[in-house]
Amino acid sequence: MQKPIFMIGWEFPPHNSGGLGVACAGLTRGLASLGHQIVFTLPQSMPAGVSHQSMSFVHADGQKMKMIHVNSFLQPYLQKQRTWEKQFENHVQQYYSDMVEEAEKYGDTVSELAGEHEHQVIHAHDWMSIPAGIKSKQKSGRPLVVHIHSTEYDRSGGFRPQSNIADIEYRGMDAADRVVTVSHYTKRMLEQYYSIPSEKIDVVHNGIDPNPDFHQQVLTEYLQDRPLIVFVGRLTIQKGPEYFLSVAKEVIALSPRAVFVLAGHGDMYQSLLVSAAEQGLSGSVLFAGFLRGKEKTQLFRRANVFVMPSVSEPFGIVALEAALERTPVVVSKTSGVSEVLPHAVPIDFWDVHKMRDAIVDLISDPATHAQHVAAGLNHANALTWDKAAREIDQVYRRVVGA
Amino acid sequence: MAQVCWYFQIHQPWRLKPYSVFDVGRDDAYFDIPEEYDFANSRVLRKVADKSYRPMLQLLWQLLQDHPSFTFTLSLSGVVLEQFQEFAPDLIALLQDIVATGRVEILGETYYHSLASIFDPEEFAVQVQMHSDLVAELFGVSPRVFRNTELIFSNDVARQVADLGFEAILTEGADHVLHGRTPTRLYRSVGEEALPILLKHYQLSDDVAFRFSQQSWAAWPLRAETYTHWLTAPFGADDIINLFMDFETFGEHQWEDTGIFSFFEHVTRWIEHTEQARFVTPSQVLMAHTPQDVFETAWPISWADVDRDLTAWLGNAFQNDTTQKIYAVKEALFATGDDRLIENWRRLQTSDHFYYMCTKWFADGDVHAYFSPYGSPYNAYVNYSTVLADFFGRVPLSSAEEDQVHQEPILYEKESQTQTEEDGGTISVVAPSLVQ
């Protein structure tokens, strides 16, 4: 059965800075190939007076959907550097109160669009889309699926979660007919922090497109003969980059030629630089900035180990990207992706010594390295967006009672 | 008749190219910045040559012709002379003509405009000798008076400089060391060497170097007549007024349209026509004066920023860690006998790299940014650190040396300054030694 789906998002490639955009692209393509007609709304800054703009979007495999850009100032992530804590805190509060207002405005426009576009299911992603999801449901009376890729508790890493954001998340899940999470880890969080009944939640692990470019030539002749350990992600409290520095210090004491690279931007950039220098890590811990496309591939393919020490990571697609580039991964227990990479040693994000031992094992023992590469590839290859889309399709069937 | 000593510093660093993680292990041409960048060494040098070096040197040459008693002092780092030779060889010829008059003094300094005097006395001696050799080769003279990088001075620096055979040293007339005494006398260093010291008169120097074009300044616009009056009226025959500044003050920091060239020309002509002052060089000062009082500081001073200390280069973790690492690899580096590697090592010691990492007033928008090719001190650190990754990869280190390199830096901060002893109006302070 093919249903018209009204999907509400807030980031989409190539204008994405996080995993949500990647997930939306993968899911909509998978759903379209199952025959679903999708209308996808996306906030975008446009000239004043313009309400929205429709276009036809064609996925790489030829599948089409209707994309509607809605005029909005919604900004997915904090742009400002974390400097003086008080100032930063004020900035955080300002940012969120502005964004809450923008999310409500986005919801007003989107719900009007919901009245104009025939659909059977409303599918909203994360808090910025939730006011729009609730308002659209009020408008059309269609069932609402709320898809949680990340909660306020993840993003804040436990450091001052914004209660107004958590409240929006709760209202969305409460109003939803079904809630989808990207991992069992997140499902447990929704039960624990939001008191959402277990039976209302479906887990659909994210997928990853098989890497069609593996044989593409990229530069790998750099940092020769030196173990390369990489972190790829936003430099923000959620991702645990400071634990990456601590483990770097530990590994370098045993393997002085090792080089650690952090690829990404974020509010902790400056404080991480200071911390690296204070720990005497200049020349050993390098900051590559935000890498995408070919450069990211170049980093993964040469890397000996990928480390994701996230404090709280609902999923963590980037670990699968690393696995597909044949890079062994070390991921924290508090991540969804650890559920789909059972070969990776489960490590607490704060357990720097255990993390060090895992890394040293991987850079010094070729057999262990090879085992991890093979297992990572197997597991990552099994996780396709088509598989995730089929599971979402089941959720749709359930909410429309088919 | 007061004596006016103009000394101009000419220096440009070899700036680093934007260096990525993917260059590590593949590219050791750290200083070959493609021409399309604004801060390509060739472009900066040619720009400053057009705006400052060439017109000011021509003016100085003309003034030497017109006034037989006009004289001044220059110091040129080895790395700027390399860049003149490569990008503006006409300046070398012009300088040769100027020095050939026999009326211009050239000072000694480190070839690489480095902080070696603080970290490594042996390396310091080598770089000073390299500089003297280059000056002798290009200009046929041997420097007798020394100016350390950014006028960095301490008792320890004075001893090193005396040991190298120099007859005097220049430094900042820092209030916290002078304790109310005038900077216009010849001082001497503490200890047996008793090296004569000429002190910068920062008030009168900075009137030209920093305040000249500041419209908010009460004395703006500063007229040559007024400034000449300031130079002569308060001073007598025993006073030496040391006007020390960057050469780039003329035409680069103060643009031509501020009237800086004509100001300088008129000041010179006024002084040449007055009986109340005359121009001198440091060596002439040494012949006419005997140092009386001791100028003593264990804690290094410099002419930089309001702090007049080392915090412009060694004031935060970025600077402390990178400097200490670069000096830690010396032994293994020399064992390679690889000249290119050693030259890169020395170019990486140039103080400007560390100056760009200064975060002292970053939040308020900072004068350091004016001189920096980087958008921020954070970018400056990231780039330097990435270059270090490549550089260290080329030096075969023993495991003991590896440990040394990966040590946490000694944080060299102003707060750690401790006063220990007060003795006859001078305060001695104990500085932690950074010499390994």
Interface residues (C-beta under 8 A of the other chain):
Chain A: T83 L219 E221 Y222 L223 Q224 R226 I252 A253 P256 R257 V259 V261 Y269 Q270 L273 V274 A276 A277 E278 Q279 G280 L281 S282 G283 S284 V285 L286 F287 A288 E295 Q298 L299
Chain B: S20 V21 F22 D23 V24 G25 R26 N316 A317 F318 N320 D321 T322 K325 A363 Y378 Y381 V382 Y384 S385 T386 L388 A389 F391 F392 G393 L397 S399 E402 D403 V405 H406 Q407 E408 P409 L411
